[in-house]
Amino acid sequence: MTTTTADYAAYIAGLPRVLAGAAALFRDAEGRVLLVEPNYRAGWALPGGTVESDDGETPRQGARRETLEEIGLDRPLGPLLAVDWVPGVGRPPLVAYLYDGGVLTEEELKSIRLQEEELLSWRLVPREELAAHLPGALGRRVLAALDVLADGSGPAELENGHRAA
């Protein structure tokens, strides 16, 4: 049996859909985490966003692009800290990649320029206050990533912010 281009296109069109997001975890010299406040939803987030996979963008490239767009910093990202499978409610599931953005200097912090179309503000938040700013899977993901940075255990595999293994 010969497979045609139309058959293959129909097969691909019938596959499940998954969204991909990527973000960077930046800290200051005191270990506080850089959070941004979006204007399109309540709460706080990390610099990051949707991976433009239809354009061939990788998660690492997406996290770096989003960081540049959102806060004006263009820095190479460090290692992958966590991958999180987040079930969807009213949307497809999300695979969220979280990279080490490193420690920002005072000069870098002063050079932050917010993308006014999407962001209201930014702040540095100590670990013990993260859960209040980042509820749910995102907060658990950031805490798992901080644990990876502290113990050098390698990327955390997460499901809805909880360790999968």
Phi and psi in degrees as a GROMACS rama.xvg file:
@    title "Ramachandran Plot"
@    xaxis  label "Phi"
@    yaxis  label "Psi"
@TYPE xy
-98.7392  133.325  THR-2
-92.2647  129.928  THR-3
-95.5702  166.666  THR-4
-60.4827  -39.2044  THR-5
-64.9949  -40.3423  ALA-6
-61.2608  -45.0394  ASP-7
-65.5183  -41.6973  TYR-8
-62.2635  -40.2587  ALA-9
-66.4681  -39.5729  ALA-10
-61.154  -49.2579  TYR-11
-61.3297  -42.8984  ILE-12
-62.1994  -26.5059  ALA-13
-88.4275  -4.19364  GLY-14
-74.5342  153.851  LEU-15
-61.7013  152.375  PRO-16
-105.582  142.091  ARG-17
-136.633  135.668  VAL-18
-87.6506  152.419  LEU-19
-125.147  130.858  ALA-20
-125.413  155.591  GLY-21
-145.897  142.953  ALA-22
-144.568  167.303  ALA-23
-119.585  140.596  ALA-24
-103.512  102.906  LEU-25
-101.318  144.64  PHE-26
-131.25  163.605  ARG-27
-101.969  -178.509  ASP-28
-61.7577  -22.5341  ALA-29
-89.2058  -1.56068  GLU-30
88.4709  3.73659  GLY-31
-71.8961  149.882  ARG-32
-97.9265  135.613  VAL-33
-79.5833  120.499  LEU-34
-117.77  150.842  LEU-35
-118.616  151.808  VAL-36
-109.206  105.799  GLU-37
-69.4864  152.782  PRO-38
-95.2481  -6.21061  ASN-39
-100.816  -0.659672  TYR-40
-160.897  162.509  ARG-41
-74.9577  152.089  ALA-42
97.3839  -172.21  GLY-43
-116.821  165.505  TRP-44
-151.484  177.08  ALA-45
-95.5794  156.776  LEU-46
-60.238  124.266  PRO-47
161.591  -173.642  GLY-48
171.75  -155.42  GLY-49
-75.4354  136.38  THR-50
-79.0251  126.797  VAL-51
-82.0305  66.1446  GLU-52
-66.4133  -28.5232  SER-53
-63.8965  -22.6251  ASP-54
-97.3149  8.28462  ASP-55
87.108  9.50675  GLY-56
-75.1937  138.281  GLU-57
-89.1509  163.452  THR-58
-56.9185  -42.1993  PRO-59
-62.8899  -44.0738  ARG-60
-63.5584  -39.4545  GLN-61
-63.8419  -42.8423  GLY-62
-63.7677  -40.3261  ALA-63
-69.001  -42.7148  ARG-64
-62.2036  -47.0311  ARG-65
-63.2876  -37.9004  GLU-66
-61.7995  -44.5985  THR-67
-63.1266  -46.0207  LEU-68
-64.9835  -43.1783  GLU-69
-81.8608  -40.2478  GLU-70
-125.355  2.45217  ILE-71
78.0742  11.132  GLY-72
-102.961  130.347  LEU-73
-117.741  95.4466  ASP-74
-128.956  143.401  ARG-75
-62.3825  141.891  PRO-76
-93.2229  150.235  LEU-77
-83.597  -155.986  GLY-78
-64.6665  158.049  PRO-79
-68.0688  127.757  LEU-80
-100.065  -34.2343  LEU-81
-157.512  148.921  ALA-82
-127.107  128.867  VAL-83
-127.043  128.276  ASP-84
-93.6629  114.431  TRP-85
-114.965  112.611  VAL-86
-59.4223  150.739  PRO-87
-98.1908  143.567  GLY-88
-121.971  108.162  VAL-89
77.9247  10.6991  GLY-90
-156.866  163.139  ARG-91
-64.5515  163.633  PRO-92
-61.9734  159.447  PRO-93
-120.369  135.188  LEU-94
-103.135  116.636  VAL-95
-108.375  123.144  ALA-96
-101.841  134.652  TYR-97
-126.56  120.7  LEU-98
-108.331  154.752  TYR-99
-76.6863  116.301  ASP-100
-87.5815  -12.7535  GLY-101
89.5525  -172.85  GLY-102
-98.8379  125.012  VAL-103
-87.5624  138.129  LEU-104
-77.5881  167.46  THR-105
-57.6314  -39.9311  GLU-106
-64.4356  -41.9888  GLU-107
-65.1866  -41.7075  GLU-108
-61.366  -41.4665  LEU-109
-68.2493  -22.7832  LYS-110
-88.0432  -1.41765  SER-111
-60.9421  129.243  ILE-112
-126.445  114.266  ARG-113
-74.2736  143.282  LEU-114
-75.6373  102.555  GLN-115
-64.0579  -23.1334  GLU-116
-67.8425  -23.9604  GLU-117
-124.479  -22.7699  GLU-118
-122.182  142.308  LEU-119
-96.0916  -39.3826  LEU-120
-163.892  175.6  SER-121
-140.592  160.026  TRP-122
-157.663  161.729  ARG-123
-103.457  129.192  LEU-124
-125.375  128.039  VAL-125
-69.4969  155.517  PRO-126
-50.2517  -43.3538  ARG-127
-68.4067  -12.6764  GLU-128
-105.911  -1.10134  GLU-129
-62.55  -42.2989  LEU-130
-59.7157  -32.1133  ALA-131
-72.0778  -28.9629  ALA-132
-92.8847  -28.8291  HIS-133
-127.41  79.0337  LEU-134
-73.1358  161.239  PRO-135
74.824  -150.421  GLY-136
-59.8595  -39.5971  ALA-137
-62.4837  -44.7532  LEU-138
-61.3487  -44.4364  GLY-139
-63.9764  -37.8811  ARG-140
-62.2763  -44.586  ARG-141
-66.1268  -42.1023  VAL-142
-63.8595  -40.5014  LEU-143
-63.1626  -39.5251  ALA-144
-65.964  -40.0045  ALA-145
-63.6247  -37.1083  LEU-146
-63.7426  -41.5334  ASP-147
-61.0109  -43.3931  VAL-148
-62.5586  -39.0485  LEU-149
-72.1148  -39.3593  ALA-150
-107.316  -3.87214  ASP-151
64.6263  27.6121  GLY-152
-79.3182  -3.42945  SER-153
90.1486  176.893  GLY-154
-57.9867  141.527  PRO-155
-90.3525  130.834  ALA-156
-93.4166  118.687  GLU-157
-121.58  153.29  LEU-158
-128.822  109.926  GLU-159
56.7115  37.7167  ASN-160
85.4703  -4.9184  GLY-161
-103.13  143.913  HIS-162
-56.398  130.224  ARG-163
-85.8829  -25.457  ALA-164
